[in-house]
Amino acid sequence: MIGSIAAETLLLSKRAATWVLFGIWVSLAAFFGFILPYITYRNEDPGTPGAVRASLTELLPHEFVGTVLGGFPFFGGVLILILGVMTLGSEYGWGTLKTLFTQRPGRLQIFAAKLVALGLWLVVFVLGSFLTGAIASAVIAMIEEAPVDWPGPWSVMRGLAAAWLILAVWSALGVLLGVVSRGTALAIGIGILYGLVIEGLINALFDQVSVLRPMIDVLLRANAYSLAAAVGASTEGARDNGPGSFGGPYVDGAQALAVLVLQLVAFVVIAGALLRRRDVT
């Protein structure tokens, strides 16, 4: 009885935390993707018309897919990693895994169900981001009296699929860290440290050594930015993107897609194997 109550309480807390993360991500995507750049554009020196035209172009509807997608490889990924950690890491913290494993189907069935639920939440995050970006770009176009020309359905679908895959890999990494650490705090700390510092340092170091440079091609952030660029995200915007800055090297879009899919499968398989074999206590 107590275990069931704890499980239901945890479920409600997860839903609340997920909606909070969703609100934070959509707000940040709108602010840093459209609002802040538009404020910057409005206050730019008119003596640089080329830069002004370029910055405004990226904020208009026909470019909104690439503009929205530009925030996914790092900022969206690191934020969604927290959601991945919570998927199983919080179960360890609350001690509800025993209840789940004794009263419900086998471990792998529960693991698969949680992954499906996580994947559906990622759809919500992606659709919310793109819908917010579309509205913001349309508003900017109306203010500037610019044409409201939308990209074709194929471009939008490619952008949605790329965004979902990027978030899926980051969230799968979070799931793996949550299972390995059997909790949330350490897993979130390691994940954020990896996203903010470790991969950037590895990228900078390996790029200076010709023998190690090919290893950059398997890094999560490098392939995520490469896939986003292949679908329409600006490489110039990625170069000056605060803590998520990425100046290359970029890989081919098909290669980036293949590497991200392999990483997704690897993270899920390793996490599932550990969950199946290890004691939950």
C-alpha positions as CSV (number, residue, x, y, z in Angstrom):
1,M,0.0,0.0,0.0
2,I,2.7,2.4,1.0
3,G,4.7,1.5,-2.1
4,S,1.7,2.2,-4.3
5,I,1.1,5.6,-2.7
6,A,4.8,6.4,-3.2
7,A,4.7,5.4,-6.8
8,E,1.6,7.5,-7.5
9,T,3.1,10.5,-5.7
10,L,6.3,10.1,-7.8
11,L,4.2,9.9,-11.0
12,L,2.5,13.2,-10.2
13,S,5.8,14.9,-9.3
14,K,7.3,13.6,-12.6
15,R,4.4,15.1,-14.6
16,A,4.7,18.4,-12.8
17,A,8.5,18.5,-13.3
18,T,8.1,17.6,-17.0
19,W,5.6,20.4,-17.6
20,V,8.0,22.8,-15.8
21,L,10.8,21.7,-18.1
22,F,8.5,22.0,-21.1
23,G,7.7,25.6,-20.1
24,I,11.3,26.5,-19.5
25,W,12.4,25.0,-22.8
26,V,9.7,26.7,-24.9
27,S,10.3,30.0,-23.2
28,L,14.1,29.8,-23.7
29,A,13.7,28.7,-27.3
30,A,11.4,31.7,-28.1
31,F,13.5,34.2,-26.2
32,F,17.0,33.2,-27.5
33,G,15.8,32.0,-30.9
34,F,13.6,35.0,-31.9
35,I,13.0,37.7,-29.2
36,L,16.6,38.5,-28.3
37,P,17.9,38.3,-31.9
38,Y,15.1,40.6,-33.0
39,I,15.8,43.1,-30.2
40,T,19.5,43.0,-31.3
41,Y,18.4,43.5,-34.9
42,R,16.3,46.5,-34.0
43,N,19.2,48.1,-32.2
44,E,22.0,47.3,-34.8
45,D,24.0,50.0,-36.4
46,P,22.3,50.9,-39.7
47,G,25.7,51.3,-41.2
48,T,25.9,47.5,-41.6
49,P,23.0,46.7,-43.8
50,G,24.3,43.3,-44.9
51,A,24.4,42.0,-41.3
52,V,21.0,43.5,-40.7
53,R,19.4,41.7,-43.7
54,A,21.0,38.4,-42.7
55,S,19.8,38.6,-39.1
56,L,16.3,39.5,-40.0
57,T,16.1,36.8,-42.7
58,E,16.7,34.1,-40.1
59,L,13.8,35.3,-38.0
60,L,11.2,35.2,-40.8
61,P,8.8,32.3,-41.4
62,H,10.6,30.8,-44.3
63,E,13.7,30.2,-42.1
64,F,12.0,29.4,-38.9
65,V,12.7,25.6,-39.1
66,G,16.5,26.2,-39.1
67,T,16.3,28.9,-36.5
68,V,14.3,26.7,-34.1
69,L,16.5,23.7,-34.8
70,G,19.6,25.6,-33.9
71,G,18.8,25.4,-30.2
72,F,18.4,21.7,-30.0
73,P,21.9,20.3,-30.3
74,F,23.0,21.8,-27.0
75,F,20.5,23.8,-25.0
76,G,17.5,21.7,-25.7
77,G,19.7,18.5,-25.4
78,V,21.1,19.4,-22.0
79,L,17.7,20.4,-20.6
80,I,16.0,17.2,-21.9
81,L,18.8,15.1,-20.4
82,I,17.3,16.0,-17.1
83,L,14.0,14.5,-18.2
84,G,15.9,11.3,-19.2
85,V,17.5,11.1,-15.8
86,M,14.2,11.5,-14.1
87,T,12.7,8.6,-16.1
88,L,14.5,6.0,-14.0
89,G,16.9,7.8,-11.7
90,S,14.0,9.2,-9.6
91,E,12.6,5.7,-9.1
92,Y,15.9,4.7,-7.4
93,G,15.7,7.8,-5.2
94,W,12.1,7.1,-4.1
95,G,12.7,3.4,-3.7
96,T,9.8,2.5,-6.0
97,L,11.6,0.2,-8.4
98,K,11.0,-2.8,-6.1
99,T,7.3,-2.1,-6.2
100,L,7.3,-1.8,-10.0
101,F,9.3,-5.0,-10.5
102,T,7.2,-7.1,-8.1
103,Q,3.7,-6.0,-8.9
104,R,4.0,-5.4,-12.7
105,P,5.5,-7.1,-15.8
106,G,9.2,-7.8,-16.2
107,R,12.0,-5.3,-16.0
108,L,12.5,-4.9,-19.7
109,Q,8.7,-4.4,-20.3
110,I,8.7,-1.6,-17.7
111,F,11.9,-0.2,-19.2
112,A,10.3,-0.2,-22.7
113,A,7.1,1.4,-21.5
114,K,9.1,4.2,-19.9
115,L,11.1,4.7,-23.0
116,V,7.9,4.9,-25.1
117,A,6.4,7.5,-22.7
118,L,9.6,9.5,-22.8
119,G,9.6,9.4,-26.6
120,L,6.0,10.7,-26.6
121,W,7.0,13.6,-24.3
122,L,9.8,14.4,-26.7
123,V,7.2,14.8,-29.4
124,V,5.4,17.3,-27.2
125,F,8.6,19.3,-26.6
126,V,9.5,19.3,-30.3
127,L,6.0,20.4,-31.5
128,G,5.8,23.0,-28.8
129,S,9.1,24.5,-29.8
130,F,8.3,24.6,-33.5
131,L,4.8,26.0,-32.9
132,T,6.2,28.7,-30.7
133,G,8.9,29.5,-33.3
134,A,6.3,29.7,-36.1
135,I,4.2,32.1,-34.1
136,A,7.2,34.3,-33.2
137,S,8.5,34.4,-36.8
138,A,5.0,35.3,-38.1
139,V,4.7,38.1,-35.5
140,I,8.1,39.5,-36.5
141,A,7.2,39.3,-40.2
142,M,4.0,41.3,-39.6
143,I,5.8,43.9,-37.5
144,E,8.4,44.3,-40.3
145,E,5.8,44.0,-43.0
146,A,7.8,41.2,-44.6
147,P,6.3,38.3,-46.6
148,V,4.9,35.5,-44.6
149,D,6.3,32.6,-46.7
150,W,6.3,29.3,-45.0
151,P,8.8,26.4,-45.8
152,G,7.4,23.4,-47.5
153,P,5.9,20.4,-45.6
154,W,9.0,18.2,-46.4
155,S,11.3,20.8,-44.8
156,V,9.2,21.0,-41.7
157,M,8.9,17.2,-41.4
158,R,12.7,16.9,-41.7
159,G,13.2,19.5,-39.1
160,L,10.8,17.8,-36.7
161,A,12.4,14.4,-37.2
162,A,15.9,15.8,-36.7
163,A,14.9,17.7,-33.6
164,W,13.2,14.6,-32.1
165,L,16.3,12.4,-32.8
166,I,18.7,14.9,-31.2
167,L,16.5,15.1,-28.1
168,A,16.1,11.3,-28.1
169,V,19.9,10.8,-28.0
170,W,20.3,13.3,-25.1
171,S,17.5,11.8,-23.1
172,A,18.8,8.3,-23.7
173,L,22.1,9.5,-22.3
174,G,20.2,10.8,-19.3
175,V,18.4,7.5,-18.8
176,L,21.8,5.7,-18.9
177,L,23.3,8.0,-16.4
178,G,20.3,7.6,-14.1
179,V,20.6,3.8,-14.2
180,V,24.4,3.9,-13.7
181,S,24.3,6.3,-10.8
182,R,21.0,4.9,-9.4
183,G,19.8,8.4,-8.7
184,T,19.2,11.8,-10.1
185,A,21.6,14.4,-8.5
186,L,24.9,12.8,-9.6
187,A,23.5,11.8,-13.0
188,I,22.3,15.3,-13.8
189,G,25.6,16.8,-12.6
190,I,27.6,14.5,-14.8
191,G,25.3,15.1,-17.8
192,I,25.5,18.9,-17.5
193,L,29.2,18.8,-16.9
194,Y,29.6,16.6,-20.0
195,G,27.4,19.0,-22.1
196,L,28.9,22.2,-20.8
197,V,32.6,21.3,-20.4
198,I,33.9,17.9,-21.3
199,E,32.7,17.5,-24.9
200,G,33.8,21.1,-25.6
201,L,37.3,20.4,-24.2
202,I,37.6,17.1,-26.1
203,N,36.5,18.8,-29.3
204,A,39.0,21.6,-28.9
205,L,41.9,19.3,-27.9
206,F,41.3,16.6,-30.6
207,D,40.9,19.3,-33.3
208,Q,44.5,20.3,-32.6
209,V,45.9,16.8,-33.0
210,S,45.5,15.3,-36.5
211,V,45.7,11.7,-35.3
212,L,42.8,12.4,-32.8
213,R,40.7,14.6,-35.1
214,P,38.6,11.8,-36.6
215,M,37.4,10.9,-33.1
216,I,35.4,14.2,-33.1
217,D,33.1,12.6,-35.7
218,V,31.6,10.4,-33.0
219,L,30.9,13.1,-30.4
220,L,27.2,13.7,-29.6
221,R,27.3,17.5,-30.0
222,A,29.3,17.5,-33.2
223,N,26.9,15.1,-34.9
224,A,23.8,16.9,-33.5
225,Y,25.0,20.2,-34.9
226,S,25.9,18.5,-38.2
227,L,22.4,17.0,-38.5
228,A,20.8,20.4,-37.6
229,A,23.0,22.1,-40.2
230,A,22.1,19.6,-42.9
231,V,18.4,20.3,-42.2
232,G,18.8,24.1,-42.3
233,A,20.2,25.4,-39.1
234,S,22.8,28.2,-39.4
235,T,26.4,27.3,-38.8
236,E,27.2,31.0,-38.2
237,G,24.7,31.0,-35.4
238,A,26.2,27.9,-33.8
239,R,29.7,29.5,-33.9
240,D,28.5,32.3,-31.6
241,N,26.1,30.4,-29.3
242,G,27.4,31.1,-25.8
243,P,28.3,27.9,-23.9
244,G,26.9,25.9,-26.7
245,S,29.2,27.4,-29.3
246,F,30.3,25.0,-32.0
247,G,32.6,26.0,-34.9
248,G,33.1,22.5,-36.4
249,P,34.3,20.3,-37.8
250,Y,31.0,19.3,-39.3
251,V,30.3,15.9,-40.8
252,D,28.0,14.8,-43.6
253,G,24.3,14.8,-42.8
254,A,23.9,11.1,-43.5
255,Q,26.9,10.3,-41.3
256,A,25.5,12.4,-38.5
257,L,22.2,10.7,-38.8
258,A,23.8,7.2,-38.7
259,V,26.0,8.1,-35.7
260,L,23.1,9.6,-33.7
261,V,21.0,6.5,-34.3
262,L,23.8,4.2,-33.2
263,Q,24.3,6.3,-30.1
264,L,20.6,6.2,-29.3
265,V,20.6,2.4,-29.7
266,A,23.8,2.0,-27.6
267,F,22.6,4.1,-24.7
268,V,19.3,2.3,-24.6
269,V,20.8,-1.2,-24.8
270,I,23.4,-0.5,-22.2
271,A,20.8,1.0,-19.8
272,G,18.4,-1.9,-20.4
273,A,21.1,-4.5,-19.8
274,L,22.2,-2.8,-16.5
275,L,18.6,-2.4,-15.3
276,R,18.0,-6.1,-16.1
277,R,21.0,-7.5,-14.4
278,R,21.7,-5.2,-11.4
279,D,20.1,-5.3,-8.0
280,V,17.7,-2.3,-7.6
281,T,18.7,-1.7,-4.0
